[in-house]
């Protein structure tokens, strides 16, 4: 289950960061500021130095990433999608907080960790796709 935990943490954080990660924008100042903030987030990934087998550290990293993303003012076209991504990250953080101190491999650990698979459902995937599509159209690397 530890391997699945690592994969889930990596997949969720990667999806979120990819969804807001391109570098420069043109046009609207809100869009430009959004793209610049996304580039900064991608360059300083909160998950880079985290051992995903340490649920407490992973939860803290998710919390840091959430705080950074919350500071980004999303353009109106993708504001709802960013809210969906943030909600998924908050839920992931909650799961990792629940796992902190629970014996890996125990029934409680496995049941709680299993919640992570539910977080990357259709709504989360659609939101990250919508954000990425917006960035591809409005931001340049």
N, C-alpha and C positions, 0 to 999 in steps of 0.2 A: 504494500500500500504506500510505502514511502516514495517509491518511484512514481506512482500515480499522483501523489501529493506534489512532488516536484514538477511534474508535467502540467498539472492544473494551475499551479502558481505561475509558472512560466507562460502558459498559454493565455491566462487572463491578463497578466501584466503586459505581455507583448501585444495582445489585441488592443488594449487600451492605449498603449504608447504609440503603436502604429496608427491608430485612429487620429492621433493629434501630433504628428511628427514631422511634417514637411517644413522646409526652411523659410523661404521668402515668398511674399505675396505681392500682388499688384492690385491697384484699385482702392476700394473702400478701406478706410482706416481701421474699422472694427475687424475686417477680414485680415488686414495686414498685421494688426496686433495679435490676433488669434494665431496666425501662422508663425509669427516670431516666437510666441510663447510655446507653441507646439515644438518648435525646433529646440528651444532651450530644455524642454522636458525630455525630449528624446536623447539629447546629448548628456544629460545628467540623470540617467535612469535610476530610480529609487531601488530597483531590484538587482542592480549589478553585483553588489558585494554581499548579497544575502544568501544564506544557506537555507534553501526551502525545506530542509528536514528539521529546521528549528522553527516551529509554528509561531512562537512569540516574536522572533525577529522578523518573520515573514509578515505577520500581522502589523507590526510597527512600520515595515516598509510600505505595505499597502496603505496604511494611514497617512504616511508622508506623501505618497503619490496622490492620494485622494485630495489632500490639502493643496498640493500644487495644481492639480487639475481644476479644483474649485475656484482657484484664483484666475483662471482663464475665462475671459468673457467670450462666449461662443457667439458667432453670427446667428441671427434669427433662424436661418435656414436649417441649422443643425443643432440648435439649442436643446430640443427635445431628445435628440439622439445622444447628445453628451450626457444628459440627465440619466438616460438608460444605462450608459456605460458606467457612470458614477455609482448608480444604484447597484450594479453588478459587482463593482469593486468593493463597495461597502459591505455587501453580503459576503464576499470572499474574505474580507478582513474579519468579519464576525465569526466566520467558520474557523479561521486560523486562531483567533482569540480563544474560541471554545476548545481548540485542540491543545493549546498551551498547557502543559502539565499532565496531559492524558498519555497513558502508556501506549507508545506505538505498537500496532498490531492487535491491541485489545478490541473487543467488540465495540466499545464506545468510540474509540478512535476511528475504526473503519466506518462505522455508521455516520459519524460526524463528517469525516473526510469525503464520504460519498456525496455529500451535499454540493461539493464543488462542481461535480459533473453537470448538475442541473443549471448552474449559473450561466453557462455558455449556450443557452438555448437560442431559438430563432430570433427573439426580440433583441438580445445582446448582439448576435451575429449581424442582423440587419442594421442595427445602429452603427456598429463599427464599419460596416460596408458603406453606409450612407456618409459617414464622416470622411472615410478615405476617398470616396468619389468626389465629395465637395472639395477636399484638399487637392486632388488631382486636377480639378478644374480651375481652382483659384490660387493655388500656391505652386511655387516652382522650387525645385531643389537646387 
